[in-house]
C-alpha cells in the first residue's frame, strides 16, 4: 500500500515543481521587460533632450546670423547713401526675427507656420 502513496507524492511533487517554476519564470521575465522598458524610456528622454539642445543652439546661431546680416545691410545702405545719394537703387532690407514682431501680425497665420518665420522689412 505504500507504493501508490509514493507514486502520488512523486506526481504531486512534479506538478508543484512545474507550477512553481512557471510562476518564477514569469516574474523574472516581467522584471526583465520592465528593465528594458525603463532603459528605453531613459534613452528616449535623453534623445529628446539632445534634440531640444540642438534646436536651441541653432536658434541662437540663426539669431546671431540675422543680427550680423542686419549690420551688414545697414552699413551697405549707409555707404550707398553716402557714395550715391541720388541713386535709384533700393536699400537692402532688414531681417526681423519672429520673436521681435508682435503676435497681431501673425493672427491670420497657422500656428505651425508661425514657429520658424523670418520677415523681411524695408
C-alpha positions as CSV (number, residue, x, y, z in Angstrom):
1,X,0.0,0.0,0.0
2,X,2.9,2.3,0.3
3,X,3.7,2.3,-3.4
4,X,0.6,4.2,-4.6
5,X,1.2,6.8,-1.9
6,X,4.8,7.2,-3.0
7,X,3.8,7.5,-6.7
8,X,1.1,10.0,-5.9
9,X,3.5,12.1,-3.8
10,X,6.0,11.9,-6.7
11,X,3.5,13.1,-9.3
12,X,2.2,15.8,-6.9
13,X,5.8,17.0,-6.4
14,X,6.4,17.1,-10.2
15,X,3.2,19.2,-10.6
16,X,4.0,21.6,-7.8
17,X,7.6,22.0,-9.1
18,X,6.3,22.7,-12.6
19,X,3.8,25.3,-11.4
20,X,6.5,27.0,-9.1
21,X,9.0,27.1,-11.9
22,X,6.4,28.7,-14.3
23,X,5.5,31.4,-11.7
24,X,9.1,32.2,-11.0
25,X,9.9,32.3,-14.8
26,X,7.0,34.7,-15.4
27,X,8.2,37.1,-12.6
28,X,11.7,37.2,-13.8
29,X,10.6,37.7,-17.4
30,X,8.3,40.6,-16.4
31,X,11.2,42.1,-14.4
32,X,13.4,41.9,-17.5
33,X,10.8,43.5,-19.6
34,X,10.3,46.3,-17.0
35,X,14.0,47.0,-17.0
36,X,14.2,47.1,-20.8
37,X,11.1,49.3,-20.9
38,X,12.7,51.7,-18.3
39,X,16.0,51.7,-20.3
40,X,14.1,52.6,-23.5
41,X,12.2,55.3,-21.7
42,X,15.5,56.8,-20.4
43,X,17.1,56.6,-23.9
44,X,14.0,58.4,-25.4
45,X,14.2,61.1,-22.7
46,X,17.9,61.6,-23.4
47,X,17.3,61.8,-27.2
48,X,14.5,64.4,-26.7
49,X,16.9,66.5,-24.6
50,X,19.6,66.2,-27.2
51,X,17.2,67.3,-29.9
52,X,16.0,70.3,-27.8
53,X,19.6,71.3,-27.1
54,X,20.3,71.0,-30.8
55,X,17.4,73.3,-31.8
56,X,18.2,75.8,-29.1
57,X,21.8,76.0,-30.4
58,X,20.7,76.5,-34.0
59,X,18.1,79.1,-32.9
60,X,20.9,81.1,-31.2
61,X,23.1,80.8,-34.2
62,X,20.4,81.9,-36.6
63,X,19.6,84.9,-34.3
64,X,23.3,85.9,-34.3
65,X,23.4,85.5,-38.1
66,X,20.3,87.6,-38.5
67,X,21.9,90.3,-36.3
68,X,25.1,90.2,-38.4
69,X,23.2,90.4,-41.7
70,X,21.3,93.4,-40.4
71,X,24.6,95.1,-39.5
72,X,26.0,94.4,-43.0
73,X,22.8,95.6,-44.7
74,X,22.8,98.8,-42.6
75,X,26.4,99.5,-43.4
76,X,25.7,98.8,-47.1
77,X,22.7,101.2,-47.1
78,X,24.7,103.9,-45.4
79,X,27.6,103.5,-47.8
80,X,25.2,103.6,-50.8
81,X,23.5,106.8,-49.5
82,X,26.9,108.4,-48.9
83,X,28.5,107.4,-52.2
84,X,25.4,107.7,-54.4
85,X,22.8,109.8,-52.6
86,X,20.6,110.3,-55.6
87,X,20.7,106.6,-56.7
88,X,17.5,104.8,-57.7
89,X,18.8,101.6,-56.1
90,X,16.5,100.2,-53.5
91,X,18.1,99.8,-50.0
92,X,18.7,96.4,-48.6
93,X,16.1,95.0,-46.3
94,X,16.4,94.4,-42.5
95,X,15.7,90.9,-41.3
96,X,13.5,90.7,-38.2
97,X,13.1,87.6,-36.1
98,X,9.6,86.3,-35.3
99,X,10.3,87.0,-31.6
100,X,10.5,90.7,-32.2
101,X,7.3,91.1,-34.2
102,X,4.1,91.3,-32.2
103,X,1.5,88.5,-32.4
104,X,-1.0,90.7,-34.1
105,X,0.9,90.3,-37.4
106,X,0.6,86.5,-37.1
107,X,-3.1,86.4,-36.2
108,X,-4.0,85.1,-39.6
109,X,-1.3,82.6,-39.9
110,X,-1.4,79.0,-38.9
111,X,0.3,78.0,-35.6
112,X,2.6,75.6,-37.3
113,X,3.8,78.1,-39.8
114,X,4.5,80.6,-37.1
115,X,7.4,78.8,-35.4
116,X,10.2,79.5,-37.8
117,X,9.4,82.6,-39.8
118,X,11.7,85.4,-40.7
119,X,10.0,88.5,-42.0
120,X,11.9,91.0,-44.2
121,X,11.2,94.7,-43.5
122,X,12.3,97.6,-45.6
